[in-house]
């Protein structure tokens, strides 16, 4: 007798996206016609058929306009003009917000993106330009005000 080997089909395993990624559920409702049976009864929900799709939201660039309120006495008293104090920033004279500073630092140090690549990305994706020298000087200038945080991180990593 000749022995014939049987072939067993393997089911494809579904690849799931990383569990730490945030999930946003969108319920797709059935039409009103599909909710009603041919006999006239309302159909009950059995379960949801689940499909996961990866979505990417590109960076959103916006300009934050800080308007400090300036108030004065309506009677015209001398010396009564008061200006609201500006919020404190890591680099007060710089035109970048802390989120841009974090993006520049993480892209350069963690993702190993050279500043001239970031310069091209800003030009092509956002339509504005910063020189790579400006970005480099900005990241270097962040070192002094962030030194206490750097020391704490260093102490935690070393020991």
MOJOGI-V477933 format. One record per residue. N is the residue number from 1. PHI is phi in whole degrees, -180 to 180 (none if undefined). Layout:
N_PHI + N_PHI
This chain:
1_none + 2_-98 + 3_-91 + 4_-105 + 5_-74 + 6_-86 + 7_-107 + 8_-106 + 9_-76 + 10_-100 + 11_-75 + 12_-72 + 13_-84 + 14_-76 + 15_-83 + 16_-103 + 17_-77 + 18_-52 + 19_-65 + 20_-78 + 21_-69 + 22_-67 + 23_-110 + 24_-125 + 25_-91 + 26_-124 + 27_-84 + 28_-99 + 29_-76 + 30_-80 + 31_-70 + 32_-62 + 33_-65 + 34_-74 + 35_-78 + 36_-107 + 37_-76 + 38_-62 + 39_-82 + 40_104 + 41_-79 + 42_-81 + 43_-78 + 44_-97 + 45_-71 + 46_-96 + 47_-165 + 48_-102 + 49_-82 + 50_-105 + 51_-133 + 52_-108 + 53_-131 + 54_-82 + 55_-120 + 56_-126 + 57_-110 + 58_-68 + 59_-59 + 60_-107 + 61_-101 + 62_-146 + 63_-104 + 64_-95 + 65_-98 + 66_-91 + 67_-109 + 68_-84 + 69_-72 + 70_-121 + 71_-120 + 72_-145 + 73_-73 + 74_-68 + 75_-86 + 76_83 + 77_-63 + 78_-71 + 79_75 + 80_-102 + 81_-84 + 82_-126 + 83_-111 + 84_-63 + 85_-70 + 86_-72 + 87_-67 + 88_-78 + 89_-129 + 90_-63 + 91_-119 + 92_-61 + 93_-93 + 94_-88 + 95_-95 + 96_-98 + 97_-82 + 98_-64 + 99_-68 + 100_-70 + 101_-62 + 102_-65 + 103_-64 + 104_-63 + 105_-67 + 106_-67 + 107_-64 + 108_-78 + 109_-87 + 110_-88 + 111_-88 + 112_59 + 113_-88 + 114_-67 + 115_-64 + 116_-70 + 117_-70 + 118_-64 + 119_-60 + 120_-66 + 121_-63 + 122_-61 + 123_-67 + 124_-79 + 125_-88 + 126_-112 + 127_83 + 128_-135 + 129_-132 + 130_-126 + 131_-72 + 132_-68 + 133_-67 + 134_-62 + 135_-64 + 136_-64 + 137_-64 + 138_-66 + 139_-65 + 140_-65 + 141_-66 + 142_-71 + 143_-62 + 144_-67 + 145_-69 + 146_-95 + 147_-58 + 148_-60 + 149_-67 + 150_-62 + 151_-63 + 152_-64 + 153_-64 + 154_-64 + 155_-63 + 156_-69 + 157_-75 + 158_-74 + 159_169
